[in-house]
Amino acid sequence: MSAATSSLKEQFDRDGYAIYENVIDADLVREASDHVDWLLQKNPDLRPEQLHNNLMTDDPFWVRLVGDERLLDIAQQYVGPDIALFASHYISKPPGDGQPVLWHQDGSYWPLDPMEVVTLWLAVDDSLPENGCMRVIPGTQDMQLHEMKRHTEEANVLSSRLDPELVEEDRAVDIVVPAGGVSVHHPNIVHGSNANTSDRRRCGLTIRYIPTTTRIVSDGPWPSAFLLRGEAVEGVNEYLPKPRYREDAHMAFRGCEAWN
């Protein structure tokens, strides 16, 4: 592990988050941006903030993207060498009316046992305060998980929030990430993001990686359970086969012929 990487891991352990710049090349970032447009064309009834993991079961580009070795190398620092995907979700806030994400803790939503998981947030666009970048409250990764309360009085991505009395908003910091960069955060950390009222889109891809020792607690097949690196643990999770590329069904991408 390089000195810079070690320093970022130390920051994560202290503050609950870290930022890695220049992780993904510009060509792949452009493909991810095109992928969002393609998904929205295929799913015109969805808001662009709501491109969830149920859409990726038969999407070879999405699986290729979350399985990129550069992303897995970061994830391995946090969950070890045997890595599976739990979930992934594009949150694309359109200019002018991009919805906020109210204060929350990710782990409160997730059926994982144990709660050993790390989120990598890949910036598809430059993520800035003016277009609604993520904000975190450092150190709250040590806070226990709380139940999220339904909240629909204002349009928001999750339709829920953490009890405002538990949030020290004056301690929040903006997570500024250039396109192609990645922020990493803990499942317990309190975080959210403001509405996008700017004239620039703010798109990011959340990627939730788990060690293969963590169980996805589900009654049936989980739509985004893919083994991405290393070995599965017998009896813990059933992993999906990686989807095969079909010209009539999928977005073309660099290397798609290898997914036939």
C-alpha positions in Angstrom: 0.0 0.0 0.0 1.4 3.4 -1.0 1.9 6.2 1.5 -1.0 8.2 -0.1 -3.3 5.2 0.0 -2.4 4.5 3.6 -3.1 8.1 4.5 -6.6 7.9 2.9 -7.3 4.6 4.8 -6.3 6.4 8.0 -8.6 9.3 7.2 -11.5 6.8 6.6 -10.8 5.2 9.9 -10.8 8.5 11.7 -13.6 10.4 9.8 -15.7 7.7 8.1 -14.9 8.8 4.6 -12.1 9.4 2.1 -11.7 10.8 -1.4 -9.7 9.1 -4.2 -9.1 11.3 -7.3 -8.4 10.2 -10.9 -9.6 6.6 -10.4 -11.5 6.0 -13.7 -10.3 7.2 -17.1 -12.3 9.8 -19.0 -13.4 7.4 -21.7 -15.1 5.1 -19.2 -16.7 8.1 -17.4 -18.2 9.1 -20.7 -19.5 5.6 -21.2 -21.1 5.7 -17.8 -22.7 9.1 -18.6 -24.0 7.6 -21.9 -25.3 4.6 -19.9 -27.4 6.9 -17.7 -29.0 8.4 -20.8 -29.6 5.0 -22.2 -31.2 3.8 -19.0 -33.5 6.8 -18.9 -34.6 6.2 -22.5 -35.4 2.6 -21.6 -37.2 3.6 -18.4 -39.0 6.9 -19.2 -41.3 6.5 -16.1 -38.3 6.8 -13.7 -36.8 9.9 -12.3 -33.1 10.1 -13.0 -32.3 9.9 -9.3 -34.0 6.4 -9.2 -31.9 4.1 -11.3 -31.7 1.3 -8.9 -29.9 -2.1 -8.7 -33.0 -4.0 -10.0 -32.1 -2.6 -13.4 -28.6 -4.2 -13.5 -29.3 -7.9 -13.3 -29.1 -8.2 -17.1 -26.9 -5.2 -17.9 -23.3 -6.2 -18.8 -22.0 -2.6 -18.9 -23.2 -2.0 -15.4 -21.6 -5.2 -14.1 -18.4 -4.4 -16.1 -18.3 -0.9 -14.5 -18.7 -2.0 -10.9 -16.2 -4.8 -11.5 -13.5 -2.5 -12.8 -10.1 -3.5 -11.3 -9.3 0.0 -10.2 -12.5 0.2 -8.1 -12.0 -3.3 -6.7 -8.5 -2.4 -5.7 -9.9 0.4 -3.5 -12.7 -1.8 -2.2 -10.2 -4.5 -1.2 -8.6 -2.1 1.3 -11.8 -2.0 3.2 -13.5 -5.4 2.8 -10.6 -7.8 1.9 -9.8 -9.8 -1.2 -13.0 -11.7 -1.6 -15.4 -9.1 -2.9 -19.1 -9.3 -3.9 -21.5 -6.6 -5.0 -24.5 -6.0 -2.8 -26.1 -3.1 -4.7 -25.5 -0.2 -7.0 -27.6 2.9 -7.8 -27.2 5.8 -10.2 -28.3 9.1 -8.6 -28.4 11.5 -11.4 -29.7 14.9 -10.3 -30.9 16.9 -13.3 -30.2 20.6 -13.5 -32.8 22.9 -12.0 -34.9 20.3 -10.1 -32.5 17.6 -8.9 -33.9 16.2 -5.7 -32.1 16.3 -2.4 -31.0 13.3 -0.4 -32.0 14.0 3.2 -29.7 13.1 6.2 -29.5 9.3 6.6 -27.4 6.3 7.4 -27.1 3.8 4.6 -26.9 0.7 6.9 -30.3 1.4 8.3 -31.9 0.4 4.9 -29.8 -2.7 4.2 -30.5 -6.5 4.8 -26.9 -7.4 5.5 -25.6 -9.7 8.2 -23.1 -8.7 9.5 -23.0 -5.0 8.4 -19.6 -5.3 6.8 -19.9 -3.2 3.7 -18.2 -0.2 2.1 -19.7 2.3 -0.4 -17.7 3.7 -3.3 -19.4 6.7 -4.9 -18.1 7.2 -8.4 -18.5 10.7 -9.8 -19.8 10.6 -13.3 -20.0 14.4 -13.3 -17.9 16.9 -11.3 -19.7 16.8 -7.9 -19.7 20.3 -6.4 -21.6 22.3 -3.7 -23.5 24.2 -6.3 -24.9 21.1 -8.0 -25.7 19.1 -4.9 -22.6 17.2 -3.9 -22.7 14.7 -1.0 -22.2 16.1 2.5 -21.1 14.1 5.5 -20.8 14.7 9.2 -17.3 13.4 10.0 -16.9 10.9 12.8 -20.5 9.7 12.8 -19.4 6.3 11.6 -19.2 5.5 15.3 -22.9 6.3 15.8 -25.2 3.4 16.1 -27.7 2.8 13.3 -31.1 4.5 13.7 -34.4 3.8 12.0 -35.0 6.2 9.2 -38.4 8.0 9.3 -40.7 8.3 6.3 -40.6 11.9 5.1 -42.6 13.0 2.0 -43.4 16.6 2.8 -40.8 17.6 0.2 -39.7 15.6 -2.8 -36.5 13.7 -1.9 -34.7 10.7 -3.3 -35.2 8.3 -0.3 -38.6 9.6 0.9 -37.2 9.3 4.4 -34.7 10.8 6.7 -32.8 10.5 10.0 -34.4 12.3 13.0 -33.2 15.9 12.6 -32.4 16.0 16.4 -29.6 13.5 15.8 -27.9 15.6 13.1 -25.3 18.2 13.9 -25.6 19.9 10.6 -23.2 22.7 11.4 -20.4 20.1 11.4 -21.2 18.9 7.8 -18.5 19.0 5.1 -18.9 19.0 1.3 -17.5 16.0 -0.5 -16.1 17.6 -3.7 -15.2 14.9 -6.2 -14.1 15.6 -9.8 -15.5 13.3 -12.5 -13.7 10.0 -12.5 -12.9 10.3 -8.8 -14.4 8.2 -6.0 -15.4 8.9 -2.5 -15.6 6.1 0.0 -17.9 6.1 3.0 -18.9 3.9 6.0 -22.4 2.5 6.3 -23.1 4.3 9.6 -21.9 7.8 8.7 -24.6 10.5 8.6 -24.7 12.0 5.1 -27.0 13.5 2.5 -27.0 16.1 -0.3 -28.8 19.3 -1.2 -31.1 19.8 -4.2 -29.5 20.6 -7.5 -30.8 24.0 -8.5 -27.8 24.8 -10.8 -27.6 24.5 -14.6 -25.3 21.5 -14.4 -26.3 17.8 -13.9 -24.8 16.0 -10.9 -24.6 12.3 -11.5 -22.9 9.7 -9.4 -22.9 5.9 -9.1 -23.1 4.3 -5.7 -21.4 0.9 -5.4 -21.9 -1.2 -2.3 -19.2 -3.9 -1.9 -19.3 -6.6 0.7 -16.9 -9.3 1.7 -18.2 -12.8 0.7 -18.6 -13.6 4.4 -21.5 -11.0 4.6 -24.9 -12.5 4.0 -27.6 -10.7 1.9 -30.7 -11.5 3.8 -33.4 -12.0 1.2 -36.3 -14.4 0.6 -35.4 -14.8 -3.1 -32.6 -14.1 -5.6 -31.0 -10.6 -5.0 -31.0 -8.6 -8.2 -27.4 -7.4 -7.9 -25.5 -10.2 -6.1 -22.4 -10.7 -8.2 -19.1 -12.2 -7.2 -16.5 -9.8 -8.5 -13.1 -10.9 -7.0 -11.8 -13.8 -5.1 -13.8 -16.8 -3.7 -17.4 -17.2 -2.5 -18.1 -18.7 0.9 -20.2 -21.8 0.7 -23.8 -21.4 2.0 -23.6 -17.6 2.4 -24.9 -16.1 -0.8 -26.1 -17.2 -4.2 -24.4 -15.2 -6.9 -25.9 -14.3 -10.3 -24.1 -15.3 -13.6 -22.6 -12.3 -15.2 -24.9 -11.1 -18.0 -24.0 -11.7 -21.7 -24.0 -8.8 -24.1 -26.7 -8.8 -26.8 -26.7 -6.1 -29.4 -30.5 -6.0 -29.5 -30.8 -5.6 -25.7 -27.9 -3.8 -24.3 -25.8 -0.6 -24.7 -22.7 -1.2 -26.7 -19.4 -0.4 -24.8 -15.7 -0.9 -25.2 -15.0 -4.6 -24.8 -18.6 -5.7 -25.0 -17.6 -8.5 -27.5 -15.9 -10.2 -24.6 -19.2 -10.4 -22.7 -20.9 -12.5 -25.5 
